[in-house]
Amino acid sequence: MIIEKFAQIVDCCERENKSLAACFLEREVELGDSDQASVLKRMERNLQVMEEGARQGLEGVESFSGLSGGDARRMLDYSQSGPPLGGSLYFQAAMIAAAVNEVNAAMGIICATPTAGSSGIVPGVLLACRDALKLDRRAQLDFLITCGGCGLLIGNQASLSGAAGGCQAEVGSASAMAAAALVEAAGGSPKASGHALAIALKNLLGLTCDPVASLVEVPCIKRNTVGAVNAIVAAEMALAGVTSKIPADEVILAMGSIGRMMPVALRETALGGLAQTPTARKISQMLQGEGKVDLENL
């Protein structure tokens, strides 16, 4: 059975009394050329890359442009000076999301989830929440399998590309994927995961893709932190019994429609939005002339 909509995977889970991860894994084996062990092995490699990216980012990295780097380390130092205002779990997710996306900006190895520009959100949520939920290694791999399955459904119905659909298609999709997987990891039903996906994606509908100097750094890295926190909020709402009045598949289709309506200037071209502010234009001039941004003289 080819799964094209989230409603179909929920029906499959309920009919077969299986989790989202189990159904997504079965479909991956059916449609691909691998057995379950091979899929899990690839997911283990992805998880290791995420863990290493978080470690490197928290130690402190800097991009070649000089435009980003070190913020995750600053957040870590801040968290160690006292309890974060917003709560340790939310802050940790945001911090790890920043760390991984800073590694991406520094040309390090990351796992695109679903894109490089949104690569911090899924690891931010998973690595921050796994201890609180007491997730063993297989449960963590299942988290990634559910994320991947949800991403596939979003991509097939709408888009995962900032150039095609704006940042809602990247950060929005990643946040929705993580929200759905987090509900499942916390013991929620497949239907509740669908509500979390819908809530998370709705919160970020219309988000533009306006990278300064055409680099995946500003505002991309900070948007990853927001996407991670948004995913946890959406998951907790769904676990509390809050439902999305608009079904997940309709929210996904709406995102695709909004992306097609979005002006080209706001879809990864750096022709509008933050990319055309006076400071952003000055940054672009610095990069063209010197190859690196002098942050102190902006």
C-alpha positions as CSV (number, residue, x, y, z in Angstrom):
1,M,0.0,0.0,0.0
2,I,1.4,3.4,-1.0
3,I,1.0,6.0,1.7
4,E,0.4,9.5,0.4
5,K,-1.4,11.2,3.2
6,F,-1.1,11.3,7.0
7,A,-4.7,10.2,7.4
8,Q,-3.7,7.0,5.6
9,I,-0.8,6.2,7.9
10,V,-3.0,6.8,10.9
11,D,-5.7,4.4,9.5
12,C,-2.9,1.9,8.9
13,C,-1.6,2.2,12.5
14,E,-5.1,1.9,14.0
15,R,-6.0,-1.1,11.8
16,E,-2.8,-3.0,12.4
17,N,-2.3,-1.8,16.0
18,K,1.1,-0.5,15.2
19,S,3.1,2.7,15.9
20,L,3.8,5.3,13.3
21,A,7.5,4.3,13.3
22,A,6.6,0.6,12.7
23,C,4.3,1.4,9.8
24,F,6.8,3.9,8.2
25,L,9.6,1.3,8.6
26,E,7.5,-1.4,6.9
27,R,6.6,0.9,4.0
28,E,10.3,1.9,3.6
29,V,11.2,-1.7,3.3
30,E,8.4,-2.4,0.9
31,L,9.3,0.5,-1.4
32,G,13.0,0.3,-1.1
33,D,15.7,-2.3,-1.6
34,S,16.7,-2.7,2.0
35,D,15.6,-4.9,4.9
36,Q,14.7,-3.4,8.3
37,A,18.2,-4.0,9.7
38,S,19.8,-2.0,6.9
39,V,17.3,0.9,7.4
40,L,18.0,0.9,11.2
41,K,21.7,0.9,10.5
42,R,21.4,4.0,8.3
43,M,19.3,5.7,11.0
44,E,22.0,4.9,13.6
45,R,24.5,6.6,11.4
46,N,22.2,9.6,11.1
47,L,21.8,9.8,14.8
48,Q,25.6,9.6,15.4
49,V,26.1,12.5,12.9
50,M,23.5,14.5,14.9
51,E,25.2,13.8,18.2
52,E,28.6,14.7,16.8
53,G,27.2,17.9,15.3
54,A,25.7,18.9,18.6
55,R,29.0,18.2,20.4
56,Q,31.0,20.3,17.9
57,G,28.6,23.2,17.9
58,L,28.5,23.4,21.7
59,E,32.2,23.5,21.8
60,G,32.1,26.5,19.4
61,V,32.5,26.8,15.6
62,E,32.7,29.7,13.2
63,S,31.6,29.9,9.6
64,F,34.0,30.8,6.9
65,S,32.1,34.0,6.3
66,G,32.4,35.1,9.9
67,L,28.7,35.8,9.9
68,S,27.8,33.1,12.4
69,G,29.2,30.8,15.1
70,G,29.7,30.7,18.8
71,D,26.1,31.4,19.7
72,A,25.4,27.8,20.9
73,R,28.4,28.0,23.1
74,R,27.1,31.3,24.5
75,M,23.8,29.7,25.2
76,L,25.5,26.8,27.0
77,D,27.5,29.2,29.2
78,Y,24.4,31.1,30.0
79,S,22.5,27.9,31.0
80,Q,25.3,27.0,33.3
81,S,25.1,30.3,35.1
82,G,21.6,29.6,36.3
83,P,18.2,28.2,35.3
84,P,17.0,29.5,31.9
85,L,13.9,31.6,32.1
86,G,12.0,29.5,29.6
87,G,12.7,26.1,31.3
88,S,15.7,23.8,30.8
89,L,14.1,21.4,28.3
90,Y,13.0,24.1,25.9
91,F,16.3,26.0,26.2
92,Q,18.3,22.8,25.7
93,A,16.4,22.0,22.5
94,A,16.9,25.5,21.2
95,M,20.6,25.4,22.1
96,I,21.2,22.1,20.4
97,A,19.3,23.2,17.3
98,A,21.6,26.3,17.1
99,A,24.7,24.1,17.7
100,V,23.9,21.7,14.8
101,N,22.9,24.4,12.4
102,E,26.1,26.4,13.2
103,V,28.0,23.3,12.2
104,N,26.2,23.3,8.9
105,A,27.1,26.9,8.4
106,A,30.7,26.0,9.2
107,M,30.7,23.4,6.4
108,G,30.6,20.5,8.9
109,I,28.8,17.2,8.5
110,I,25.1,17.3,9.4
111,C,22.0,15.2,8.6
112,A,19.6,17.1,6.5
113,T,16.2,16.9,8.3
114,P,14.7,17.5,5.9
115,T,17.2,20.1,4.6
116,A,20.6,21.4,5.6
117,G,19.0,24.8,6.5
118,S,16.6,23.1,9.0
119,S,19.1,20.4,10.2
120,G,19.1,21.6,13.8
121,I,15.5,21.1,14.7
122,V,15.0,17.3,14.8
123,P,18.3,16.7,16.7
124,G,17.5,19.6,19.0
125,V,14.2,18.1,20.0
126,L,15.4,14.5,20.2
127,L,18.7,15.1,22.0
128,A,17.0,17.4,24.5
129,C,14.1,15.2,25.3
130,R,15.5,11.7,25.1
131,D,16.7,11.6,28.7
132,A,13.5,13.0,30.1
133,L,11.5,10.4,28.2
134,K,14.1,7.6,29.0
135,L,14.4,6.7,25.4
136,D,16.6,3.7,24.6
137,R,18.6,3.6,21.4
138,R,15.9,1.9,19.4
139,A,13.3,4.4,20.5
140,Q,15.6,7.2,19.3
141,L,15.9,5.5,15.9
142,D,12.1,5.1,15.8
143,F,11.9,8.9,16.5
144,L,14.0,9.5,13.4
145,I,12.0,7.0,11.3
146,T,8.8,8.8,12.2
147,C,10.4,12.1,11.4
148,G,11.5,10.8,8.0
149,G,8.1,9.3,7.2
150,C,6.3,12.6,8.1
151,G,8.8,14.5,6.0
152,L,8.1,12.2,3.1
153,L,4.4,12.9,3.4
154,I,4.9,16.6,3.6
155,G,7.3,16.7,0.6
156,N,5.0,14.6,-1.5
157,Q,2.0,16.8,-0.9
158,A,3.7,20.2,-0.7
159,S,7.4,21.0,-0.7
160,L,10.5,20.8,1.5
161,S,12.4,23.4,-0.5
162,G,13.0,27.0,0.6
163,A,13.3,27.9,-3.1
164,A,9.9,26.4,-3.9
165,G,8.0,27.2,-0.7
166,G,9.9,29.6,1.6
167,C,11.3,28.8,5.0
168,Q,7.9,27.3,6.0
169,A,8.8,24.4,3.8
170,E,12.1,23.9,5.6
171,V,11.9,25.0,9.2
172,G,8.1,24.5,9.3
173,S,8.4,21.0,7.9
174,A,11.2,20.1,10.3
175,S,9.3,21.4,13.3
176,A,6.2,19.5,12.2
177,M,8.2,16.3,11.8
178,A,9.8,16.6,15.2
179,A,6.4,17.4,16.9
180,A,4.8,14.3,15.5
181,A,7.7,12.1,16.5
182,L,7.9,13.6,20.0
183,V,4.2,12.8,20.6
184,E,4.9,9.2,19.7
185,A,8.0,9.0,21.8
186,A,6.0,10.3,24.8
187,G,3.4,7.6,24.4
188,G,0.8,9.5,22.4
189,S,-1.4,8.0,19.7
190,P,-0.8,8.3,15.9
191,K,-3.8,10.5,15.7
192,A,-2.3,12.8,18.4
193,S,0.9,12.9,16.4
194,G,-1.1,14.2,13.4
195,H,-2.5,17.0,15.5
196,A,1.0,17.9,16.7
197,L,2.2,18.0,13.1
198,A,-0.7,20.2,12.1
199,I,-0.3,22.6,15.0
200,A,3.5,23.0,14.5
201,L,3.2,23.6,10.8
202,K,0.3,26.0,11.2
203,N,2.4,28.1,13.6
204,L,5.0,28.7,10.9
205,L,2.8,29.0,7.8
206,G,4.0,31.9,5.6
207,L,7.6,32.0,6.9
208,T,9.8,33.5,4.2
209,C,13.2,32.4,3.1
210,D,15.3,35.5,3.0
211,P,18.9,34.5,3.7
212,V,21.4,37.4,4.2
213,A,24.0,37.4,1.5
214,S,22.5,34.2,0.2
215,L,24.1,32.2,3.0
216,V,22.4,29.6,5.1
217,E,23.3,31.5,8.3
218,V,21.2,34.6,9.0
219,P,18.4,34.2,10.0
220,C,18.4,30.5,9.4
221,I,20.2,29.4,12.5
222,K,18.0,31.3,14.9
223,R,14.9,30.0,13.1
224,N,16.1,26.5,13.9
225,T,15.9,27.4,17.6
226,V,12.3,28.6,17.2
227,G,11.4,25.6,15.2
228,A,12.6,23.3,18.0
229,V,10.7,25.1,20.7
230,N,7.6,25.2,18.5
231,A,7.8,21.4,18.0
232,I,7.8,20.8,21.8
233,V,5.0,23.2,22.4
234,A,2.9,21.6,19.6
235,A,3.6,18.1,21.0
236,E,2.6,19.0,24.5
237,M,-0.6,20.6,23.3
238,A,-1.5,17.4,21.4
239,L,-0.6,15.2,24.4
240,A,-2.9,17.4,26.5
241,G,-5.7,16.6,24.1
242,V,-5.7,19.8,22.1
243,T,-6.6,19.1,18.5
244,S,-6.1,20.9,15.3
245,K,-9.4,22.0,13.8
246,I,-7.7,21.7,10.3
247,P,-6.5,18.1,9.6
248,A,-2.8,17.6,9.1
249,D,-3.1,16.8,5.3
250,E,-5.1,20.0,4.7
251,V,-2.5,22.0,6.6
252,I,0.2,20.5,4.5
253,L,-1.7,21.3,1.3
254,A,-2.2,24.9,2.6
255,M,1.5,25.2,3.1
256,G,2.2,24.2,-0.4
257,S,-0.4,26.6,-1.7
258,I,1.1,29.5,0.3
259,G,4.5,28.6,-1.1
260,R,3.3,28.9,-4.6
261,M,1.7,32.3,-3.9
262,M,4.8,33.6,-2.2
263,P,6.8,36.2,-4.2
264,V,10.0,34.9,-5.7
265,A,11.9,37.6,-3.7
266,L,10.9,35.8,-0.5
267,R,11.9,32.3,-1.7
268,E,15.7,31.9,-1.1
269,T,16.7,34.4,-3.7
270,A,17.9,37.1,-1.2
271,L,16.0,39.7,-3.1
272,G,13.6,40.7,-0.3
273,G,12.9,40.5,3.4
274,L,15.8,40.6,5.8
275,A,18.3,40.0,2.9
276,Q,17.6,43.5,1.6
277,T,17.8,45.5,4.8
278,P,20.6,48.1,5.0
279,T,22.7,46.0,7.3
280,A,22.3,42.9,5.1
281,R,23.4,44.8,2.1
282,K,26.4,46.0,4.0
283,I,27.2,42.4,4.9
284,S,27.0,41.4,1.3
285,Q,29.4,44.2,0.3
286,M,31.9,43.1,2.9
287,L,31.8,39.5,1.7
288,Q,32.3,40.5,-1.8
289,G,35.2,42.8,-1.0
290,E,37.0,41.0,1.9
291,G,35.5,37.6,1.9
292,K,34.6,37.8,5.6
293,V,32.3,39.9,7.7
294,D,33.8,42.3,10.3
295,L,30.9,42.1,12.8
296,E,32.4,44.9,14.9
297,N,32.2,47.4,12.1
298,L,28.7,46.6,10.8
